[in-house]
């Protein structure tokens, strides 16, 4: 549900480690990208690539890194073709049971979805086709379908978040405030870079201890539900 009021609160979410967790023995995301590198003739050690954690890094950043290391041309057109290949690979590798929705996520999303004047969107480093497929498999896409979602089409998370903010402003008008929720250092930095409130959830692949008191840190979405909604209510009260 979304009813436009005079002031709009934008709440954005990362995907991996924030909303869902990959539980498959063979991670379909990294294997899909590794196979795409091979198809595009980018030299890669597949076993090594698929064993590394890329938490907080955008797929654009990762793709550019490997193309650059091989002194191969890389631009937006090449990346779009790479994304198409990786998304097709992902579709063949993924199973609905590959992902687990993290504790409390459905309740937080549903409660925000039903709240007037709040828009929830995605801000993720995933290749667009891969991110969308994950959310559909987890039955979470219904909360974000038709929204202004940001995916890994640029290097930095701050840039992805900025694209969401600009897109929402262009379509719906002014935004009273922004909250970004994620599980990585890059999520906190992206929030700061865009004058957004940062909520750090400790369900990601890497430990991170924000040293800024303005960051709201929660164990998971279940335990952090009230903290998130207290922040929403505080923002709404200050913008009334």
C-alpha positions as a printed NumPy array, in Angstrom:
array([[  0.   ,   0.   ,   0.   ],
       [  1.247,   3.491,  -0.77 ],
       [ -0.777,   6.681,  -0.437],
       [  1.057,   9.88 ,  -1.326],
       [  0.873,  12.522,   1.382],
       [  2.461,  15.97 ,   1.576],
       [  5.693,  14.426,   2.87 ],
       [  7.18 ,  11.166,   1.673],
       [  9.47 ,   8.969,   3.743],
       [ 11.695,   6.725,   1.63 ],
       [ 13.004,   3.501,   3.189],
       [ 15.499,   1.49 ,   1.139],
       [ 16.803,  -2.021,   1.715],
       [ 19.849,  -3.97 ,   0.66 ],
       [ 19.109,  -7.591,  -0.311],
       [ 21.844, -10.093,   0.598],
       [ 22.45 , -10.366,   4.325],
       [ 19.673,  -7.858,   4.981],
       [ 16.49 ,  -9.405,   3.593],
       [ 17.663, -12.866,   2.601],
       [ 20.524, -15.296,   3.096],
       [ 21.856, -17.782,   0.551],
       [ 21.704, -21.277,   2.047],
       [ 22.516, -23.377,  -1.035],
       [ 25.822, -25.258,  -0.954],
       [ 26.488, -23.896,  -4.434],
       [ 25.836, -20.152,  -4.428],
       [ 23.906, -19.564,  -7.671],
       [ 24.868, -15.874,  -7.748],
       [ 28.648, -16.257,  -7.75 ],
       [ 28.512, -19.3  , -10.035],
       [ 26.275, -17.403, -12.481],
       [ 28.777, -14.54 , -12.598],
       [ 31.748, -16.904, -12.93 ],
       [ 30.094, -18.635, -15.888],
       [ 29.347, -15.223, -17.423],
       [ 33.008, -14.233, -17.144],
       [ 33.979, -17.414, -18.957],
       [ 31.408, -16.808, -21.709],
       [ 32.74 , -13.27 , -22.195],
       [ 36.305, -14.626, -22.373],
       [ 37.454, -13.042, -19.123],
       [ 40.158, -15.241, -17.503],
       [ 39.048, -16.299, -14.048],
       [ 39.846, -18.881, -11.399],
       [ 36.298, -20.103, -10.927],
       [ 36.917, -21.998,  -7.68 ],
       [ 38.577, -18.974,  -6.1  ],
       [ 35.952, -16.546,  -7.37 ],
       [ 33.114, -18.648,  -5.973],
       [ 34.783, -19.027,  -2.567],
       [ 35.28 , -15.315,  -1.85 ],
       [ 32.808, -13.1  ,   0.03 ],
       [ 31.794, -10.009,  -1.93 ],
       [ 29.684,  -8.529,   0.847],
       [ 29.014,  -4.831,   0.268],
       [ 30.492,  -4.775,  -3.242],
       [ 28.33 ,  -4.07 ,  -6.267],
       [ 28.311,  -6.549,  -9.129],
       [ 29.313,  -3.668, -11.408],
       [ 32.422,  -3.097,  -9.278],
       [ 33.252,  -6.809,  -9.341],
       [ 32.747,  -7.14 , -13.096],
       [ 34.798,  -4.032, -13.836],
       [ 37.602,  -5.284, -11.593],
       [ 37.974,  -8.572, -13.484],
       [ 37.638,  -6.982, -16.922],
       [ 40.242,  -4.362, -15.973],
       [ 42.627,  -6.963, -14.558],
       [ 42.584,  -8.679, -17.939],
       [ 43.033,  -5.368, -19.795],
       [ 39.712,  -5.932, -21.532],
       [ 37.348,  -3.194, -22.657],
       [ 34.572,  -2.48 , -20.172],
       [ 31.687,  -0.044, -20.625],
       [ 27.948,   0.146, -19.939],
       [ 27.034,  -1.742, -23.116],
       [ 29.443,  -4.574, -22.316],
       [ 28.185,  -4.68 , -18.727],
       [ 24.566,  -4.912, -19.884],
       [ 25.457,  -7.938, -22.007],
       [ 27.358,  -9.431, -19.067],
       [ 24.301,  -8.867, -16.833],
       [ 22.037, -10.587, -19.34 ],
       [ 24.323, -13.613, -19.467],
       [ 24.673, -13.77 , -15.683],
       [ 20.911, -13.404, -15.162],
       [ 20.208, -16.26 , -17.58 ],
       [ 22.818, -18.392, -15.84 ],
       [ 21.291, -17.569, -12.466],
       [ 17.831, -18.627, -13.631],
       [ 19.162, -22.06 , -14.574],
       [ 21.119, -22.487, -11.326],
       [ 18.663, -21.066,  -8.807],
       [ 16.122, -23.02 ,  -6.841],
       [ 13.48 , -21.471,  -4.598],
       [ 15.132, -23.27 ,  -1.674],
       [ 18.449, -21.507,  -2.372],
       [ 17.466, -18.578,  -0.142],
       [ 16.153, -18.042,   3.362],
       [ 14.213, -14.95 ,   4.381],
       [ 15.888, -13.588,   7.497],
       [ 14.127, -13.288,  10.857],
       [ 11.55 , -10.517,  11.079],
       [ 11.919,  -9.367,   7.479],
       [  8.4  , -10.195,   6.327],
       [  6.85 ,  -8.376,   9.285],
       [  8.976,  -5.242,   8.81 ],
       [  8.234,  -5.121,   5.082],
       [  4.525,  -5.755,   5.52 ],
       [  4.17 ,  -3.13 ,   8.247],
       [  6.067,  -0.524,   6.226],
       [  4.162,  -1.465,   3.069],
       [  0.881,  -0.771,   4.864],
       [  2.023,   2.544,   6.339],
       [  0.71 ,   5.663,   4.599],
       [  3.32 ,   8.055,   3.287],
       [  6.13 ,   5.49 ,   3.357],
       [  7.69 ,   4.067,   0.194],
       [  9.99 ,   1.059,   0.377],
       [ 12.503,   0.406,  -2.399],
       [ 15.542,  -1.748,  -3.078],
       [ 19.11 ,  -0.414,  -3.015],
       [ 21.347,  -3.373,  -3.813],
       [ 24.591,  -4.093,  -5.614],
       [ 23.032,  -7.129,  -7.323],
       [ 22.777,  -7.359, -11.082],
       [ 19.155,  -6.245, -11.707],
       [ 17.931,  -9.556, -13.135],
       [ 19.566, -11.538, -10.34 ],
       [ 18.266,  -9.322,  -7.544],
       [ 14.732,  -9.475,  -8.866],
       [ 14.847, -13.251,  -9.236],
       [ 16.044, -13.637,  -5.639],
       [ 13.208, -11.514,  -4.302],
       [ 10.643, -13.395,  -6.377],
       [ 11.973, -16.743,  -5.134],
       [ 11.716, -15.47 ,  -1.552],
       [  8.18 , -14.11 ,  -2.173],
       [  9.332, -10.565,  -1.348],
       [  9.123,  -8.962,  -4.791],
       [  5.467,  -8.069,  -4.174],
       [  6.645,  -5.319,  -1.816],
       [  8.921,  -3.727,  -4.415],
       [  7.329,  -4.424,  -7.787],
       [  6.664,  -1.217,  -9.705],
       [  8.792,   0.855,  -7.309],
       [ 11.931,   2.846,  -8.089],
       [ 14.501,   0.176,  -7.259],
       [ 18.286,   0.53 ,  -7.463],
       [ 20.594,  -2.314,  -8.45 ],
       [ 24.265,  -2.823,  -9.282],
       [ 24.585,  -0.627, -12.363],
       [ 27.368,   1.544, -10.928],
       [ 30.403,   0.946,  -8.72 ],
       [ 29.447,   2.487,  -5.382],
       [ 26.449,   1.831,  -3.127],
       [ 26.125,   5.595,  -2.615],
       [ 25.596,   6.022,  -6.362],
       [ 22.916,   3.298,  -6.376],
       [ 21.084,   4.944,  -3.488],
       [ 21.306,   8.326,  -5.211],
       [ 19.675,   6.841,  -8.321],
       [ 16.745,   5.613,  -6.204],
       [ 16.347,   8.979,  -4.493],
       [ 16.449,  10.872,  -7.799],
       [ 13.993,   8.444,  -9.395],
       [ 11.498,   8.756,  -6.529],
       [ 11.773,  12.547,  -6.561],
       [ 11.213,  12.669, -10.319],
       [  8.099,  10.511, -10.096],
       [  6.567,  11.469,  -6.764],
       [  8.009,  14.823,  -5.748],
       [  9.819,  15.869,  -2.615],
       [ 11.121,  13.405,  -0.014],
       [ 10.943,  14.416,   3.638],
       [ 13.589,  11.938,   4.787],
       [ 15.417,   8.754,   3.829],
       [ 16.292,   5.625,   5.795],
       [ 18.657,   3.048,   4.342],
       [ 18.85 ,  -0.399,   5.923],
       [ 21.751,  -2.734,   5.169],
       [ 24.256,  -5.19 ,   6.579],
       [ 27.582,  -3.791,   5.339],
       [ 29.912,  -0.855,   5.888],
       [ 29.107,   0.337,   2.37 ],
       [ 25.431,   0.624,   3.312],
       [ 26.228,   2.968,   6.201],
       [ 28.577,   5.01 ,   4.018],
       [ 25.936,   5.235,   1.278],
       [ 23.396,   6.534,   3.787],
       [ 25.791,   9.206,   5.051],
       [ 26.702,  10.246,   1.496],
       [ 23.026,  10.849,   0.731],
       [ 22.001,  12.508,   4.023],
       [ 19.975,   9.44 ,   4.962],
       [ 19.468,   7.775,   8.316],
       [ 21.495,   4.551,   8.536],
       [ 20.2  ,   1.338,  10.067],
       [ 22.86 ,  -1.362,  10.271],
       [ 21.599,  -4.932,  10.7  ],
       [ 24.103,  -7.485,  11.998],
       [ 22.989, -10.365,   9.792],
       [ 25.609,  -9.973,   7.058],
       [ 28.628, -12.023,   6.087],
       [ 31.179,  -9.643,   7.634],
       [ 31.296,  -8.081,  11.093],
       [ 31.233,  -4.293,  11.199],
       [ 30.991,  -1.958,  14.165],
       [ 29.811,   1.525,  13.153],
       [ 31.675,   4.176,  15.139],
       [ 29.05 ,   6.866,  14.576],
       [ 26.398,   7.162,  17.282],
       [ 23.809,   8.235,  14.726],
       [ 23.796,   4.737,  13.203],
       [ 21.017,   2.54 ,  14.561],
       [ 22.43 ,  -0.973,  14.977],
       [ 20.082,  -3.952,  15.262],
       [ 20.73 ,  -7.674,  15.675],
       [ 18.149,  -8.668,  13.075],
       [ 14.836,  -7.396,  11.693],
       [ 12.818,  -9.192,  14.346],
       [ 14.687,  -7.66 ,  17.27 ],
       [ 15.043,  -4.357,  15.426],
       [ 11.416,  -3.959,  14.351],
       [ 10.557,  -1.479,  17.089],
       [ 13.765,   0.51 ,  16.588],
       [ 12.972,   0.907,  12.893],
       [  9.403,   2.011,  13.551],
       [ 10.423,   4.344,  16.369],
       [ 12.733,   6.027,  13.853],
       [  9.91 ,   6.237,  11.312],
       [  7.576,   7.782,  13.891],
       [ 10.246,  10.262,  15.035],
       [ 10.848,  11.372,  11.435],
       [  7.125,  11.687,  10.735],
       [  6.631,  13.703,  13.922],
       [  9.434,  16.097,  13.012],
       [  8.065,  16.626,   9.5  ],
       [  4.414,  17.15 ,  10.412]])
